[in-house]
Amino acid sequence: MANFTQTFQNIFKIEDLRYKILYTLGILVIIRLGAHITLPGVDVVALELSTKSQDSNTLFGLFDMFVGGAFSKAAIFALGIMPYITTSIILQLAGMVIPEIQKMQKEGEEGRRKITQWTRVGTVLVGGLNAWGFTIKLASQQTPGGMPVVPNSGFLFFLSTIVLLTAGVIFMMWLGEQITERGIGNGISLIIMIGIIARLPASLWQEWTLVSSGSRNWIIEIIVLVFLVAIIASVIMITQGARRIPVQYARRQVGNKVYGGQTQYIPLRVNTAGVMPIIFAQALIFIPNTILSFFPDSPSLIYIAKLFSDRSFFYATIYGLMIIFFTYFYTAIVFNPQDIADNMKKQGGFVPGIRPGRPTSEYIERILTLITLPGSIFLAIIAILPTFIMHIFSVTSSFAQFFGGTSLLIIVGVALDTLQQIESHLKMRHYDGFMKSGKIKGRSGIGGF
């Protein structure tokens, strides 16, 4: 504890690091303020009544979680940074089938700048389409008593809302880039994380209300909190876990200098895909409930609604299998063993006991397949864990989200990445970091959040 306190004090002794942290916090405050400014023309009272009657187990509920409640509040930042994430994933997947994008991905810094520019343009287009769809949904939304959320949903409302929402997406994209360049951590990931954490105080207050009113036993609450700490520790362990493959580089002499001869390691993560498999699986499994939300009074769809209820065994089984599938699918996209083997061969590197080229590629792929299995099963367990916690311990649904699923994985991954950058600044100035032994390994980038 004393070491942590000293490290925290050292952070603010370094002027550059202090500026980066305060700059980042300032931008995150601006983002949270924008998530509470309601769009013009929306009846706030009617919106609140309408939101309470909606099921959160839909695509809209998933989207609202990522934007920190701004979607359900019809705020100017209602779309959050999700159009940027969507465009990034589309370009990443397109790189598999479109040679031009694949070529840009391999062009180094120049290619990265081109892809960044394409991502920005795509974000504006996707953001505009999302804004149009959200405006239609908002204009048709009503309270259970039939009161419209938008009293005057004419052409002017549609135009102003689409422009404001799209501008909000562009502004948040710019703020995210500013954090990455001038602040600390990955800006886009931090924006998503702060939106998820914003729900934590209200969730804890609900738990405290249940305990203080006598509805929940203190002992049960302590058990729940201990279990939460254990889950967080296991997620950190899996996120950090990696299988290191030794790579030996042959000695070669250039002039009077000798290069190579040392052993390096390729770290293959147990969870290479990060949180993306859960996001993909949620996006698909929430489709039935999303469609059913438009036909709430249809008796013929009641059976389907029960099947895809988060309380059903069918839901948990299908959800888990989809996560395992998408873990392998996304790992195959983000990690190409053939490229690794080719680069090693060009640089004179080889895995001891394995021939360079195709045998090395097959060896890496075999190991990656083996370690991805426990990683995918762990992701599936973490994804369905909040549902069991909610039903076994009677935890509120908002608090149960922090026991697993996308919420916990994103928070842990982004926190580790940010701590890694802070640790690097401390080590550069010869200060002790958060850990005296070992190294914090983050998970940067869009795919890993």
Sequence and secondary structure as in RCSB ss.txt:
>XXXX:A:sequence
MANFTQTFQNIFKIEDLRYKILYTLGILVIIRLGAHITLPGVDVVALELSTKSQDSNTLFGLFDMFVGGAFSKAA
IFALGIMPYITTSIILQLAGMVIPEIQKMQKEGEEGRRKITQWTRVGTVLVGGLNAWGFTIKLASQQTPGGMPVV
PNSGFLFFLSTIVLLTAGVIFMMWLGEQITERGIGNGISLIIMIGIIARLPASLWQEWTLVSSGSRNWIIEIIVL
VFLVAIIASVIMITQGARRIPVQYARRQVGNKVYGGQTQYIPLRVNTAGVMPIIFAQALIFIPNTILSFFPDSPS
LIYIAKLFSDRSFFYATIYGLMIIFFTYFYTAIVFNPQDIADNMKKQGGFVPGIRPGRPTSEYIERILTLITLPG
SIFLAIIAILPTFIMHIFSVTSSFAQFFGGTSLLIIVGVALDTLQQIESHLKMRHYDGFMKSGKIKGRSGIGGF
>XXXX:A:secstr
 HHHHHHHHHHTTSHHHHHHHHHHHHHHHHHHHHTT B TT  HHHHHHHHHTS SSSHHHHHHHHTTTTTTTTB
TTTTTTHHHHHHHHHHHHHTTT HHHHHHHTSTHHHHHHHHHHHHHHHHHHHHHHHHHHHHHHHH B TTS BSS
S  SHHHHHHHHHHHHHHHHHHHHHHHHHHHHSSS HHHHHHHHHHHTTHHHHHHHHHHHHHTTSS HHHHHHHH
HHHHHHHHHHHHHHH EEEEEEEE  EEETTEEE   EEEEEEETTTTTTHHHHHHHHHHTHHHHHHTT TT GG
GHHHHHHTSTTSHHHHHHHHHHHHHHHHHHHHHH  HHHHHHHHHHTTEE TTS TTHHHHHHHHHHHHHHHHHH
HHHHHHHHHHHHHHHHHS   HHHHGGGSHHHHHHHHHHHHHHHHHHHHHHHHTT   S SSS      STTT 
